[in-house]
Amino acid sequence: MSLLVTRVLSLFIHPLSLGLLILGAGAGLALKWKRLGLCLVCAGILVLWVPSTSVVSNQLRGHLEARHPPIPVEALPAAEAIVVLGGAVSAPRPPRLHPDLNDAADRVWHAARLYRAGKAPVVVASGGTQPWRDQRFREAPAMQALLQDWGVPQDSVLLESRSANTYENASRTADLLRGRQIDCVLLVTSALHMRRALATFRTAGMPAIPAPTDVQVTEQRRTVLDVMPDAGALAGSTAAIREYVGYFVYQWRGWINRGPSSTNGPRSVPSGGECSADGASTPSSTDSI
């Protein structure tokens, strides 16, 4: 199945697309079958309203993020490379002169932070573009430019600029690193995305230690506004639903093992460790910071 077809089909799991589709069907049916049409209209409103509330959006995202909470830099072990996944910046398309940062740009900043802390000698920027877009504008070079601005030398950045999804991030990065005899990495991506990304990398044969960032759900007081529709909350719910469905689809396609190696919850990472062949950490006599 092509990426374009997959992208189109994925719209049907997004609350906005699905809600509008149900609303449209209900409005059409109401012309002949009033009761059925009104029921569908109400269902469409619920499909739009419920995930648009902060309380539902935070629950959906928080459940995923809690599996991989943030880890202090000093608590992470040393590794042979830091892999930062795309989806964080856009290439500088005209008239822009510089990469454009989006909400997930914390990924690139965190990778630079880990490099400056001495956690690994190499950073792999993994991210291309969708095959139907202009191939001149790929994300990995844009990430490299930001990494340089944030203190990572150009010759310490490896580019994987052909991937268009998480599966390709994992498989292409694993091929790149195996060619350099690199066996274990620190994986940097958003906490929301870490469960699927980590399982995909491990299934691809690349032991990885999670270094999550870009945490979206924070502690805050509940108010009556939390049950009112909000565009930001709808976007958050959509991202979470995409992750839940994406994990299931990756398992179905064999891109994620169904065994216990999949990440089932948060785990601690001992400080001052090093990567071993199975992705765990082993004690080290020196501090990597």
N, C-alpha and C positions, 0 to 999 in steps of 0.2 A: 504494500500500500504506500503510495507516494506521500511525501510530507504535505503537499498541498491538499490532497484528499483528507489526510488526517486532520489538518488544521480546520478545514471546512466542517468535518464531522464533529470536531471538538466544540464548535459553537453551540451544539445542541445540549451540552451539559452546562453552559453558562446561564446563570439565572436570567440575565437580561434578554438573551436571545430566546431562551425557552419560554420565559414569561410573556414576551411579546407575541411569540408564535401561538401560545394558548389563548391569549387575549384576542388575537386576530381570528382564530378558529371559532372562539366563542361568539364574537360579534357576527360572524358570517352565519353560524348555525342559528343564532337567535332570530334571524329573519324568518325561519321556517319552524324551528323547534325552540320556542322561547325559553322554556325551563332548562333544557340542556345547555343552551347557549349562555344563559345567565350563570349556570353552575361553572362553566368553563371560564367565563369572565372573572368570577370570584376566585377560581383557582389560579388564574393568571396573575391576579393582583397579589395573592398570597406568595406565589413564586417570586415575584418581584420584591414585595415588602419584607418578608421574613429575613432573607439574606442581606437586605439593605440596612438592617438594624445593627448597631454596634455590639449589642449583647450577643447576637448570633455570630457575627463576624469574628469577634474576639474569641469565642469558644472554639470555632472551627480552626482558626489559625493557632490559638494557644495550645490546642491538643497536639498539633504537629511540632510546634517550637519547643514544647516541654520535653520532647524526646531528645533534643540536643540543645541544652541551654548553653549560654556563652561560657567559655573557659578562659581564665586569665592567661595571658601570654606566657607568663613564667611557669604556669602549670602544664604547658604543652611540652611533649618530648621533642628532641631534635629529629630531623628527618633528612632524607636525601634531596627532596625537592618540595616546593610548595606549589600546589595546583589551584589556580583561581578560575572559577567557571564564569562564562559569559552571561549576558543578560543584565549587565551592570551599566554599560556605557554604549553610546552610539558613535559610529565613525563620523568624522567631520565632513558631512555632506555640504556642498555649496548652498548658501553663502557662509556657512560656519567655517571658522578657522581652526577650531579646537574640538576635541571630543566632547560630546554632550552627556552629562551625568544624569542617571535616573535614580529612582528610589533605592535601587540595589547597589549603588556605587560603593557602599561600605565594603563590598567584597574586595575591590581593588585596593582600597585603603588598608584593609586588614592584612592582605597579602604583603603589602609594603611594610607594615608594622612588624609582621613576623620575620620578614627578611632582615630588617634592621636590628631585630633582637637576636639574630644569629641562629634562627631555627633551621635554616637550610641555605645552601649556597646558590640555589637556582630557583627561579619562579617560572612556572609554566602558565602562560596566558592562553586559555582554551575557549575559543569562540569564533565562529564564522559569520554566516548570514544565511537567510533562507534562500533556497535555490532559485526562486522566482524573482529575487531582488538583484540589484546591481552588484555584481561580484567584486567590483573595485572597492567597495566599502565594507570591510570585514572588521569584526570587533577586536580580535586579538591585537592587531597593530595599535588600535586606539587605547587598549589597556596598557600596552607597552609604553606608550607615550606618557600616560598618567603615572605608571610605576617609576619611570625615569624622573618625572617631576617630584615624586615623593621619595627619592633617594635610592632607587634600585638601578644599578648600572645597566646599560643596554646589553652588554655581553653576559649578564646574569639572567636574562629573560629569554626563554624559549617560546616560540610561537606555534600554536596549533590553531590554524585559522580556517579549517575546512568543515568543522562540525556545525550542525544546524539544530541539534537537540541534545538532551542529556546522554542518551545512549551513545551518540557519536562523540560527545565530549570524552566519555569513558574509554571507548574502544580505540579512538585515534590517539588519545593521550597515552594509553597503555602501550600502544605500538611504539610511539615516540620514545617513551622512557625506557622500555625494554631494550631498545637499540642502544641506549646509553648505560645499560646495566644498572638502572635505578629501580629498586624493588619496593620502596615504601615512601609514601608522601603524606604531607598534611593537606587535607582537602578543604578549601575555602569556598563556601557558598552561603546563601541565606539560610537561616535556621529553618525557615518554612520548607525549603527545598532539600535540606540535608538528608532526610530519611531516604528519599528516592535516589539522590545522587550517590550517597555512600554505598547503598546496596548495589547500584549499577556498577560502580567502580570495582567493588569487591568481586562481583560476578565476572567482570571483564579480566580478572586475574591481577588487579593492581591493589595490593593491600594499602589501605588508607586510614588515617586517623582524622576524625572530624575536627575542624576548627571553624565552628559556625559564627556567623555575624549577621548583621542586618535584622535584628530582632524587632518585630513589629508590635507585638502585644506587650504593653507595660502595665504596671499597677496604677489603678486610678479609681476614683470614687464613681459609683453608679448614680446616674440621674435619670429623670424621666425621658431625657433626650435619647437615651440608649435604645429606646424602642421606636424611635422615629426614623424614617428612611434617610439615608445619607449616602452620597455617591462614593465617598471613600470607603465606607463599610462594605458597599456592594462590590467594589473592586477587590477588597481583601477577601471576602467570601468566595469570589470567583477564583482567585488565586489558590485558596485552600482546596476548593472542590476540584480544581484542575490537578492538584497534587495527589489527592485521594484517588481519583480516577486514573491518573497517570501511573501510580504505583501498581494498581490492579492490572492495567494494560501491559505494563512492563513485565509483570509476572506471567501474564498470559502469553506474551510473545517470547518468553524465555530469556529476557534481558536482565531479570532479577531472579536469583535462586529462591525457591520456596522453602528452603531449609532454615534452620535456626540461626544461620549466619546473618540473616537480615537483621537490621537494627530494630530492636523491640523496645528500647527505652534508653534513658540517659545513662552514661557510665562515666566514671571518673578517670582522669588521665594523670598518672604520677608525674611529678616534676622531675626534671633532670634525666629523663629517659631517652632511649633511642629506639627507632623502629626496628622490629624484627621481621622476618620473612612473612609472618602471618598477619602483620598489621598491628600486633600488640606492641607494648613498649617493654624494654628491658632496662635494668638499672645501668646508669652510666656514672663513671667516677668524676666526670667533669661537668661543669655547668655550661650550657650552650648559650646563655645570654651574654 
